[in-house]
Amino acid sequence: MGGFFRSKKFRIILCILALLIGVMLYSVTQDGYTLPTTGFIGKVLQPVRLVSNKISVAVEDTIQMFKDSKSYQDENAELKQRVAELEKQLVDYNETREELEELERFMGIKEEHEDYVLSALCTIIGYVENDPFHSFYIDQGSEDGLSLYDPVVTSEGLVGIISELSETYATVETLYSPELSVGATSSGTDVIESGIIEGDVTLTADYQCRMIYLDKETTLKEGDLIVTSNSVGIFPQGYLIGTVVALETTESGLSYSAVIQPAVDYENLTEVMVVTDFSGKKQRDGAE
């Protein structure tokens, strides 16, 4: 066997293999194409050309794929940025539209009550901690013309009063507070019923309050409207408070009280206005 590797025949085979390898390398460096050949050499090199062509095409496709991928990434990033800008514009538009709609509703108060002097639109900025009666803070104060005990309203109805005041913000005490008493009467009924609206700890979780001091012969019924009576000059007369949802007898059995559902949706309340002046207004301290 060792004699074969030293023989002339083995050296010829090596030369042929070297020639083939050289041709293969040349074909690869020429992008997979070789010089036209005929006969035996051409047939031998034909598979080599096919393989080299496939390799060249695959390499080119891979390079192009990476180029396209980078282009798609850049385009995708631009599209995402544009979408984000459009979404922000849409949010700004919706917020502006909602503010204008809310302001339009509040302006209806002025149309119905020409004697009212109203504050600018006040935004609720937080709620009083550990207060079961839903008191909250607004973003305006004495610098904006607000005073203690000014009525706080929405276009739907009465909310409460200013109970604490600083230069830049104020605390609003709501109808649910037992500390707040509002003179009230029925509206649109054959017989005008009068009473006092006060908060009740048993009702506040359901966002309801109570009208007390009703006569035993009261004619109030479910669905009747209740408005302010201006009995002490703190609240403007005839402003909507809410509706009667139930009548209950007192413990003594000598009088009735009515459960009132305020007209204002407190759970979704975000903005209010303050009535800083109105016809017949008196200072609370003077009234007491």
ZIRA-V912301 format. One record per helix or strand of 2 or more residues. SS is the DSSP state (H for helix, E for strand). FROM is the first residue (numbers start at 1). TO is the last residue. If there is no record, write none. Layout:
BEGIN
SS,FROM,TO  SS,FROM,TO
END
This chain:
BEGIN
H,2,5  H,8,29  H,39,112  E,117,118  E,122,127  E,136,138  H,142,144  E,151,153  E,158,165  E,170,174  E,182,187  E,194,198  H,204,206  E,209,215  E,225,228  E,240,249  E,255,262  H,266,268  E,271,277  H,284,287
END
